[in-house]
Structures are given as structure tokens and as C-alpha cells.
Amino acid sequence: MHIGIDETNQILTKIIGQGNPLGKDIYQALDSKIAKQSTIITDSKSAYKEVSNGLECELYQIPSGKHRLGDYNLGHMNQYHSELKSWFKRFKDVSTKHLEGYLMWFRFMKRLNYKLAFN
């Protein structure tokens, strides 16, 4: 699964097989979703170098064991992952067949909360 969040809290969730996704799979999931010359902030996974080159974006990678790199950090992403894991605990089992639906449901709830908080 791949999750992306931009500076306006737009959220992209995409299931990319099981296990550790390859750069080409991540690229395929993000292609046409990220504008050229954008800045991408990621963890230290080496596949993101291939992805950023293909998307023609600037890449900042947070080193393993660190929380930030200058002004860049993965705080929003880590918070989203934490909330998603907590939310999934309420369900006994989530099959991969229905995982996309659960992710859309969670994303909808997050977006609704964001809109209500700022209205």
C-alpha cells in the first residue's frame, strides 16, 4: 500500500501488491498524480530515487531513524499511518479483496473531519 499526502491534505491511497513495492510500481501509482518539479518527501527507501527521477521531481529523503531533514519531516504521514492502524483495529479482519473500500472509507472520514474543522 502506498499513501501520499500533499500540503493541502489531499490524500492518495493506492494498493501496490503485497510486501515491499518496487520503484516501477510506485512510479506507476503516482504517475499523473504529481506535477513535474514538485517536491517529494519520503523515508529512506531507495526506490523513491527512481520514482522522483521518473516524475521529474525534487526528492528529500528522511534518513532511517531520523524524524526530519531541515524543514522537511514525515509528521503528517506518520500521524496518518498511526490513525489508520488504530482505525483498522475495530475490525476483526480486513480481507485484501475489500481493502481498497476500507481505505476509501477512512480517507473520506479524514477529509470530512478536515472540512468540518476548518469551516
C-alpha positions, 0 to 999 in steps of 0.5 A: 500500500502506498499513501501520499499526502500533499500540503493541502491534505489531499490524500492518495491511497493506492494498493501496490501488491503485497510486501515491499513495492518496487520503484516501477510500481510506485512510479506507476501509482503516482504517475499523473498524480504529481506535477513535474518539479514538485517536491517529494518527501519520503523515508529512506527507501531507495526506490523513491530515487527512481520514482522522483527521477521518473516524475521529474521531481525534487526528492528529500529523503528522511534518513532511517531513524531520523524524524526530519531533514531541515524543514522537511519531516514525515509528521503528517504521514506518520500521524496518518499511518498511526490513525489508520492502524488504530482505525483498522483495529475495530475490525476483526479482519480486513480481507485484501479483496475489500481493502481498497473500500476500507481505505476509501472509507477512512480517507473520506472520514479524514477529509470530512473531519478536515472540512468540518474543522476548518469551516 
